[in-house]
Amino acid sequence: MKIAVIGQSLFGQEVYSHLRKEGHEIVGVFTIPDKDGKADPLGELADLMEQHQEELATIEALDAGAVYTLALKTHVGMSIQTFRYFAGWCDKIQGSTIPINQARPNRNLTLTKKEPVGVCGIIIPWNYPLMMLSWKTAACLAAGNTVVIKPAQVTPLTALKFAELTLKAGIPKGVINILPGSGSLVGQRLADHPDVRKIGFTGSTEVGKHIMKSCALSNVKKVSLELGGKSPLIIFADCDLSKAVQMGMSSVFFNKGENCIAAGRLFVEDSIHDQFVRRVVEEVGKMKIGNPLNRDTDHGPQNHQAHLNKLREYCQRGVREGATLVCGGNQVPRPGFFFEPTVFTDVEDHMFIAKEESFGPIMVISRFADGDMDGVLSRANATEFGLASGVFTRDINKALYVSDKLAAGTVFVNTYNKTDVAAPFGGFKQSGFGKDLGEAALNEYLRVKTVTFEY
Ligand code: NAD
């Protein structure tokens, strides 16, 4: 394999000789910034992505059914921000000096170095094809690694356009490798490969478990997993109701519900329940469903046929189990994979739709008794997932208490979906481990070496 290395050269020498020993050819070492502080390939890549943002957003709309305006702002916009953010980290990765053995006569010095792990494999899902690629790839490159990326089989196109831009940005061939293909073949080969030292995975819990096993059995690869979710959103009667309705809508219907942190279950306090449901249903009625390329469309087609079928079955099961279907529940009668924004109420804890992720535009509402804060918390936490959660209340004490008790990697208070490149993102429990974004993401692609001197 031809490999070029980008990032920190200082601590990378051992990695390079290791790669050479394994028979790879190092075709270039790219340091950021270079000696006169000018080279900034990740920043340049971000600039190029910005210049091509409309094209990238159009591809995402055609390939993933993302609504163009959202694709421009979120799918592509946040991808650009992610590369800019991690470009700034390239020359700030450092270890520490640690006092050891203080009571002994020998003098010691211990220092730590943070090194790139080597060749990394990145395996991503289809809901935000470019953004998921960017979250992982930017941190991986800033940490000084090379990368092999496997996009989801149904959405490879923005990854291929991205590959073209990396060459224009002057990133040497071999640093970023894109291998579209099936999970069972290409993804599995990456997880099994003895030269790959780390897998960054985003996708379902089922495949994540399988990948973790493959990483362990092949060569004990480092692995981070961003998996499924069924995130609870608790709405207390003392909230700003208009904001709760607005954010409750986006917590479910953002990106057609194909959103890993989507609120999978809303718990609404009894005294405002009916009013909340009425206002949500009014808002759903105003949503414009249609061609994702039109600038006024709110709700585009689902990603692919199999997913559409899954959503239909999910709703049928909800009805069979006795939940009330307030609106939606069917495919929209027009060509394409359009599914109606759907609202269920009277959802009980034992029901399938209360427990399983739909990954679609389906709001699942349960009520809780007025004042029963601990009761609703235990129901909200009674899930094997722990990706995100949310709470709406005007009471700061309640907000602090609830955010303490919710067992999820992210808690949104009086907002939802507010992810930021600087803030770590990742789940608890069977939603996985390891973080994307923020400084924490760098550690997923670094290894720490301890060097101890005696003098
Ligand atoms: P998936 O697990 O089916 O596939 C994800 C990726 O893994 C794809 O690229 C697929 O080709 C690959 N893959 C499949 N089998 C593999 C194998 N044996 N070895 C290696 N790779 C393999 O998930 P999906 O259907 O693409 O995405 C939907 C799921 O992703 C949902 O459960 C959603 O919650 C989750 N998701 C999580 C996050 C997060 O940040 N936690 C973000 C987006 C999506």
Residues whose N, C-alpha, C, O or C-beta is under 5 A from the ligand:
A	BS01	NAD	I123 I124 P125 W126 K150 P151 A152 Q153 G181 S182 G183 S184 G187 Q188 T202 G203 S204 T205 V207 E226 L227 G228 G229 C260 S431
